[in-house]
Amino acid sequence: SSGLINATRATGNNIFAGFKTGDATQTSQITSDGAATFEDSVISGDNPHDGGGVGARLLNTGIIQVARATGSATSAVWMGYTQDTSTPTSRINADGNATFTGNVQSGDADTAGGSDTGVTINSSGLINATRATGNNIFAGFKTDEATQTSSITSDGAGVFDSTLSCTSLTETSDQRF
């Protein structure tokens, strides 16, 4: 005996259906097309919940949990690709470091001064932030201190608690320091 289970059915029909004892509600299925549906979690390896085991878990609430082995902090827990390429376009390591080949955006940052707010970190190195008039788009703090030491508002005003240096100055009719 090879241990192989072979099932053949017409397209879209179940080749496996699971039920709880005494309950007619289907809890899992695999169709002849290869699609699978499960009522609860799907776990590969050990249950990674709260770092409890090395593995991956898909929850029916929309959460994906992944844990890598101790000592694998720089190993990927996520890698995204485009078809026919072997270089990842996105990667998140177990230690939380992330790399993206494209832009990273939060909110709806508009480069043309639109009405939406947000920030975009472009892969070219440009950081674009948009907020309503008078709001900070940058706020600087010292480690372990709650007092703001520098800021730049959406209006372009800057406030710095210490020296502001300029190594190259082109004089204009409106210089203020």
Backbone hydrogen bonds in HBPLUS format (Angstrom, degrees):
<---DONOR---> <-ACCEPTOR-->    atom                        ^
c    i                          cat <-CA-CA->   ^        H-A-AA   ^      H-
h    n   atom  resd res      DA  || num        DHA   H-A  angle D-A-AA Bond
n    s   type  num  typ     dist DA aas  dist angle  dist       angle   num
A0013-ASN N   A0010-ALA O   3.11 MM   3  5.79 164.0  2.13 144.5 145.2     1
A0032-SER N   A0013-ASN O   2.78 MM  19  5.67 145.5  1.90 154.7 163.5     2
A0015-ILE N   A0030-ILE O   2.77 MM  15  5.83 173.1  1.77 157.9 159.8     3
A0016-PHE N   A0030-ILE O   3.15 MM  14  5.06 139.6  2.32 149.2 147.3     4
A0030-ILE N   A0016-PHE O   2.97 MM  14  5.06 153.0  2.04 135.4 137.3     5
A0018-GLY N   A0028-SER O   2.76 MM  10  4.87 164.5  1.78 139.6 141.2     6
A0027-THR N   A0018-GLY O   2.80 MM   9  5.49 163.6  1.82 143.3 148.5     7
A0023-ASP N   A0020-LYS O   3.05 MM   3  5.33 157.4  2.10 137.7 133.8     8
A0039-GLU N   A0027-THR O   2.73 MM  12  4.92 146.1  1.85 168.2 159.5     9
A0029-GLN N   A0037-THR O   2.88 MM   8  5.31 147.6  1.99 150.2 154.7    10
A0037-THR N   A0029-GLN O   2.94 MM   8  5.31 156.9  1.99 149.5 155.0    11
A0031-THR N   A0035-ALA O   2.90 MM   4  5.42 160.7  1.94 155.9 162.5    12
A0034-GLY N   A0031-THR O   2.95 MM   3  5.37 161.2  1.99 112.5 118.7    13
A0042-VAL N   A0058-LEU O   2.91 MM  16  5.14 150.8  2.00 142.3 151.8    14
A0058-LEU N   A0042-VAL O   2.86 MM  16  5.14 160.4  1.90 150.2 156.5    15
A0044-SER N   A0056-ALA O   2.86 MM  12  5.22 164.0  1.88 153.2 158.0    16
A0056-ALA N   A0044-SER O   2.91 MM  12  5.22 156.8  1.96 149.4 157.0    17
A0046-ASP N   A0054-VAL O   2.95 MM   8  5.35 155.9  2.01 146.5 138.5    18
A0051-GLY N   A0048-PRO O   2.82 MM   3  5.06 138.4  2.00 150.2 138.7    19
A0052-GLY N   A0049-HIS O   2.98 MM   3  5.56 157.9  2.03 118.0 124.8    20
A0055-GLY N   A0067-ALA O   3.20 MM  12  5.57 141.9  2.36 132.5 142.4    21
A0067-ALA N   A0055-GLY O   3.03 MM  12  5.57 157.8  2.08 158.6 162.8    22
A0057-ARG N   A0065-GLN O   2.82 MM   8  5.12 150.8  1.90 156.5 158.8    23
A0065-GLN N   A0057-ARG O   2.91 MM   8  5.12 164.4  1.94 150.2 155.4    24
A0059-LEU N   A0063-ILE O   2.88 MM   4  5.24 173.3  1.89 168.0 167.6    25
A0062-GLY N   A0059-LEU O   3.11 MM   3  5.69 164.2  2.13 121.5 122.5    26
A0072-SER N   A0069-ALA O   2.94 MM   3  5.49 136.6  2.13 146.0 145.8    27
A0075-SER N   A0072-SER O   2.87 MM   3  5.15 162.4  1.90 117.4 121.8    28
A0095-ASP N   A0073-ALA O   2.84 MM  22  4.76 132.4  2.07 155.3 140.6    29
A0094-ALA N   A0075-SER O   2.90 MM  19  5.97 151.0  1.98 164.7 166.7    30
A0077-VAL N   A0092-ILE O   2.78 MM  15  5.88 173.9  1.78 160.5 160.3    31
A0078-TRP N   A0092-ILE O   3.18 MM  14  5.07 142.3  2.33 148.2 147.9    32
A0092-ILE N   A0078-TRP O   3.01 MM  14  5.07 157.0  2.07 133.9 138.3    33
A0080-GLY N   A0090-SER O   2.85 MM  10  4.99 160.6  1.89 140.1 143.7    34
A0089-THR N   A0080-GLY O   2.68 MM   9  5.53 152.4  1.76 144.6 153.7    35
A0085-THR N   A0082-THR O   3.23 MM   3  5.89 133.0  2.47 147.8 143.3    36
A0101-THR N   A0089-THR O   2.94 MM  12  5.19 161.4  1.98 148.6 146.9    37
A0091-ARG N   A0099-THR O   2.85 MM   8  5.21 144.1  1.98 154.1 158.9    38
A0099-THR N   A0091-ARG O   2.83 MM   8  5.21 155.0  1.89 151.1 158.5    39
A0093-ASN N   A0097-ASN O   2.82 MM   4  5.39 168.7  1.84 165.6 169.1    40
A0096-GLY N   A0093-ASN O   2.94 MM   3  5.37 163.7  1.97 117.2 121.3    41
A0104-VAL N   A0121-ILE O   2.98 MM  17  5.19 160.1  2.02 140.5 146.6    42
A0121-ILE N   A0104-VAL O   2.80 MM  17  5.19 167.0  1.82 158.0 161.8    43
A0106-SER N   A0119-VAL O   2.91 MM  13  5.43 162.8  1.94 163.4 168.7    44
A0119-VAL N   A0106-SER O   2.87 MM  13  5.43 156.6  1.93 156.0 163.9    45
A0108-ASP N   A0117-THR O   2.86 MM   9  5.46 159.0  1.91 143.5 137.1    46
A0118-GLY N   A0130-THR O   3.10 MM  12  5.53 154.5  2.16 142.7 145.6    47
A0130-THR N   A0118-GLY O   2.93 MM  12  5.53 162.7  1.96 160.7 164.2    48
A0120-THR N   A0128-ASN O   2.78 MM   8  5.13 152.9  1.85 147.1 156.4    49
A0128-ASN N   A0120-THR O   2.85 MM   8  5.13 166.1  1.87 154.9 159.1    50
A0122-ASN N   A0126-LEU O   2.78 MM   4  5.17 163.3  1.81 174.7 170.1    51
A0125-GLY N   A0122-ASN O   2.93 MM   3  5.45 166.1  1.95 117.5 122.1    52
A0135-ASN N   A0132-ALA O   3.17 MM   3  5.89 162.3  2.20 144.5 145.5    53
A0154-SER N   A0135-ASN O   2.79 MM  19  5.72 143.0  1.93 152.2 160.9    54
A0137-ILE N   A0152-ILE O   2.79 MM  15  5.91 169.7  1.81 157.8 159.6    55
A0138-PHE N   A0152-ILE O   3.19 MM  14  5.10 140.7  2.35 150.2 148.5    56
A0152-ILE N   A0138-PHE O   3.05 MM  14  5.10 151.9  2.13 134.4 136.0    57
A0140-GLY N   A0150-SER O   2.76 MM  10  4.84 168.0  1.78 140.8 142.0    58
A0149-THR N   A0140-GLY O   2.77 MM   9  5.50 161.1  1.80 144.5 150.5    59
A0145-GLU N   A0142-LYS O   3.16 MM   3  5.44 148.1  2.27 136.8 130.7    60
A0161-ASP N   A0149-THR O   2.88 MM  12  5.24 155.8  1.94 169.5 163.2    61
A0151-SER N   A0159-VAL O   2.80 MM   8  5.23 145.7  1.92 149.6 155.9    62
A0159-VAL N   A0151-SER O   2.86 MM   8  5.23 158.3  1.90 147.5 152.9    63
A0153-THR N   A0157-ALA O   2.86 MM   4  5.37 158.7  1.90 154.0 161.0    64
A0156-GLY N   A0153-THR O   2.95 MM   3  5.29 160.0  1.99 110.1 116.7    65
